[in-house]
């Protein structure tokens, strides 16, 4: 592939990731083109971009997901390339193809690779062919107890019995030991029969308290493939990550090297190009199982950037321009430790309910080792139409303990008024003994919600005093004279008392 | 003034005295010496007996959302005595309307020479994200207007003189 230089890139996204890509463009001397819905006319990504084109009404389906409008904007603006960010059209093979057909470089893998790798079952087949472990089990339906017992012994306990025709949790049984197998199988089959009219089940290994660890990969058009180590993403709510870090406290150097090799093998097998991430589940025995591949930049890419010193967005653009990777695997090292907290406009005390609105005031932390990738500034609206991610707060430290301490310091400095955010939730996570010890798995947030955590001493008296002074100042500002109309005599008396130095 | 402040599920009696950034606040009878300095927008720097607190006050129905350092509180504030602070009383003479707290002038409703009623709005000020109408302390004629729209003023800034 011959090299070309981009003069202008259209960023087919919004929010913090659009800001992130626009910043990279500016640093590289590339003209950036934002697109925006009617709800985002004055959004930060529009303000920071060199050019901005409207693409429709607020609903994402009418704007950011409209392939035709984004392509029209790219053509009209004269862009050479399109960066999709994450979400919206980022993993849409049809969009990548539309870019290719319009003569635009899609900054990501080829459209046919997205189709191949992005679809879960074909990715699983590809992974098996490339020698990656997937969650062991059988996809052959089992018709009798003898077959179930045979498969169960092959796979080992604990395991999941799943209805072959199943879905929605019906016909699903967690089986802890062989002793439970026969009765559990009976219940699973009768449940499956009544729900689906089909009592066949299959067996899959149950991962107990699974952990979510992913590997970042980068591949150029010249056959060079590297991995940029792992990210630990086990802190999730509603199957969505909220805190990520690297290195993972779980991985040994050997395991890290092995998972990296597996990831590179899949990338080579699929002819994958540009940035990608392989997600793995790990059980308590630290055995990694391939789950899926994300064919785009990840939300949590900054933690990798901080420990490797690599700017992943600039690297994506360079690869899309046809440049070879500027380093080999042996050049890459992990230096220190990085943590990311996703600041969402959500109320953590109300089940993470989205909390859109206007940001009345904002104070963003800074100082050593702190990075804030934000899509908003003070006065901005967090619209209700899109993902409520406001900002990603990232801390780097020499080791895990200092990164955590630094993040706690930064969370304390971070002030957002006008909307609720997940910041108070991070306070709880960052001082939880299990988190500090690295004992984290995908059920951590749920457990945290149930636990009555030992509360830090809360300065409630200061809060009460501040509120009372605020109320006093407000009333004094709004005060009227008693001469301004009929006033109750008690009111006059109180006033006179204060006027004479009494305590009113 | 005395307030009932409900915070973290408990109601406390809070008595505030003082002005101009120096307050004594008795919370359930325990006095706190509070040095209060507004630092832009809803943010306030508090020194309470030598302890420094970064505080933000966001008005909400019934009171405030109060951020104290890394803690987030919802405080309901209910006044237990009627607020009645007398403006200049006594013999007729020029009445000076001054800014009761730092803030921004939103609108100026009076012009020199205008005849005004007691209690008539002269200036609208924004402070703590709330708009407050400042009213004429007495009936008379506006002789001086120092307030300008969009101007930021400190406590005690002379806004209007009515004579």
Contacts between the chains, C-beta under 8 A, distances in Angstrom:
chain1	res1	chain2	res2	distance
A	360	B	41	7.4
A	360	B	42	6.6
A	360	B	58	6.5
A	360	B	129	6.3
A	361	B	41	4.4
A	361	B	42	5.1
A	361	B	43	6.7
A	361	B	56	6.6
A	361	B	58	7.7
A	363	B	43	7.1
A	378	B	41	7.7
A	411	B	70	6.6
A	412	B	69	6.2
A	412	B	70	4.0
A	415	B	43	7.3
A	415	B	54	7.5
A	415	B	56	5.6
A	415	B	67	5.9
A	417	B	41	7.8
A	417	B	42	5.6
A	417	B	56	5.6
A	417	B	58	4.6
A	417	B	65	7.4
A	417	B	67	7.4
A	418	B	58	6.9
A	424	B	70	7.8
A	424	B	71	8.0
A	424	B	72	5.2
A	427	B	70	5.8
A	456	B	71	7.9
A	458	B	8	6.6
A	458	B	71	5.3
A	458	B	73	7.6
A	459	B	53	6.9
A	459	B	68	4.9
A	459	B	69	7.0
A	459	B	71	6.2
A	460	B	7	4.9
A	460	B	8	5.2
A	460	B	10	7.8
A	460	B	73	6.7
A	461	B	12	7.6
A	461	B	27	4.7
A	461	B	30	7.4
A	461	B	32	6.8
A	462	B	32	7.8
A	462	B	46	6.7
A	462	B	48	5.8
A	462	B	53	5.5
A	462	B	55	7.3
A	462	B	68	5.1
A	463	B	7	5.5
A	463	B	66	4.4
A	463	B	68	5.1
A	463	B	71	7.2
A	463	B	73	4.0
A	463	B	75	5.6
A	464	B	5	4.1
A	464	B	7	5.2
A	464	B	12	5.4
A	464	B	14	5.3
A	464	B	27	5.6
A	464	B	75	6.1
A	465	B	14	6.6
A	465	B	16	7.7
A	465	B	23	7.8
A	465	B	25	4.1
A	465	B	27	6.0
A	465	B	32	5.6
A	465	B	34	5.8
A	465	B	46	7.9
A	465	B	48	7.3
A	466	B	44	6.7
A	466	B	46	6.4
A	466	B	53	8.0
A	466	B	55	5.0
A	466	B	57	6.2
A	466	B	64	7.7
A	466	B	66	5.4
A	466	B	68	6.9
A	466	B	75	7.9
A	467	B	3	7.8
A	467	B	5	5.6
A	467	B	7	7.6
A	467	B	14	7.9
A	467	B	57	7.0
A	467	B	63	5.8
A	467	B	64	4.7
A	467	B	66	5.4
A	467	B	73	7.9
A	467	B	75	3.9
A	467	B	77	5.0
A	468	B	1	7.6
A	468	B	3	4.7
A	468	B	5	5.8
A	468	B	14	4.2
A	468	B	16	4.9
A	468	B	25	6.3
A	468	B	77	6.3
A	469	B	16	5.8
A	469	B	23	5.5
A	469	B	25	6.8
A	469	B	34	6.7
A	469	B	36	5.7
A	470	B	57	4.6
A	470	B	64	5.7
A	470	B	77	7.8
A	470	B	128	6.2
A	471	B	1	7.8
A	471	B	3	6.1
A	471	B	63	7.5
A	471	B	64	7.7
A	471	B	77	4.5
A	471	B	79	7.0
A	472	B	1	5.3
A	472	B	3	8.0
A	472	B	16	5.0
A	472	B	23	8.0
A	472	B	83	8.0
A	473	B	100	7.4
A	473	B	101	4.8
A	473	B	127	7.3
A	473	B	128	7.1
A	474	B	127	7.6
A	474	B	128	6.3
A	474	B	130	6.2
A	474	B	132	7.2
A	475	B	1	7.3
A	475	B	79	7.4
A	475	B	83	4.4
A	475	B	85	7.9
A	476	B	19	7.9
A	476	B	83	7.8
A	476	B	85	6.0
A	476	B	100	4.6
A	476	B	101	6.8
A	477	B	100	4.5
A	477	B	101	5.3
A	477	B	103	7.4
A	477	B	125	6.6
A	477	B	127	5.8
A	477	B	130	7.9
A	477	B	132	4.2
A	477	B	134	7.2
A	478	B	132	4.7
A	478	B	133	7.1
A	479	B	83	6.9
A	479	B	84	7.7
A	479	B	85	5.0
A	479	B	87	7.2
A	479	B	100	7.2
A	480	B	87	7.8
A	480	B	119	5.5
A	480	B	135	5.1
A	481	B	86	6.9
A	481	B	87	4.1
A	481	B	89	8.0
A	481	B	118	6.3
A	481	B	119	6.7
A	481	B	135	7.3
A	481	B	137	4.9
A	481	B	138	7.0
A	482	B	84	6.6
A	482	B	86	6.2
A	483	B	87	7.9
A	483	B	89	7.6
A	483	B	118	5.1
A	483	B	119	7.7
A	483	B	137	7.6
A	483	B	138	6.4
A	484	B	118	4.7
A	484	B	119	2.8
A	484	B	135	6.4
A	484	B	136	7.9
A	485	B	118	7.8
A	485	B	119	5.9
A	487	B	84	7.2
A	488	B	82	7.7
A	490	B	82	6.8
A	491	B	82	5.1
A	491	B	84	4.4
A	492	B	84	6.9
A	494	B	81	6.1
A	494	B	82	5.7
A	494	B	83	8.0
A	494	B	84	4.9
A	495	B	84	3.5
A	495	B	85	6.1
A	495	B	86	4.4
A	496	B	86	6.7
A	498	B	84	7.4
A	498	B	85	5.9
A	498	B	86	7.4
A	499	B	85	7.6
A	499	B	86	4.6
A	499	B	89	7.5
A	503	B	15	7.0
A	503	B	17	5.8
A	504	B	1	6.0
A	504	B	81	6.5
A	504	B	83	7.7
A	504	B	84	7.4
A	504	B	85	7.5
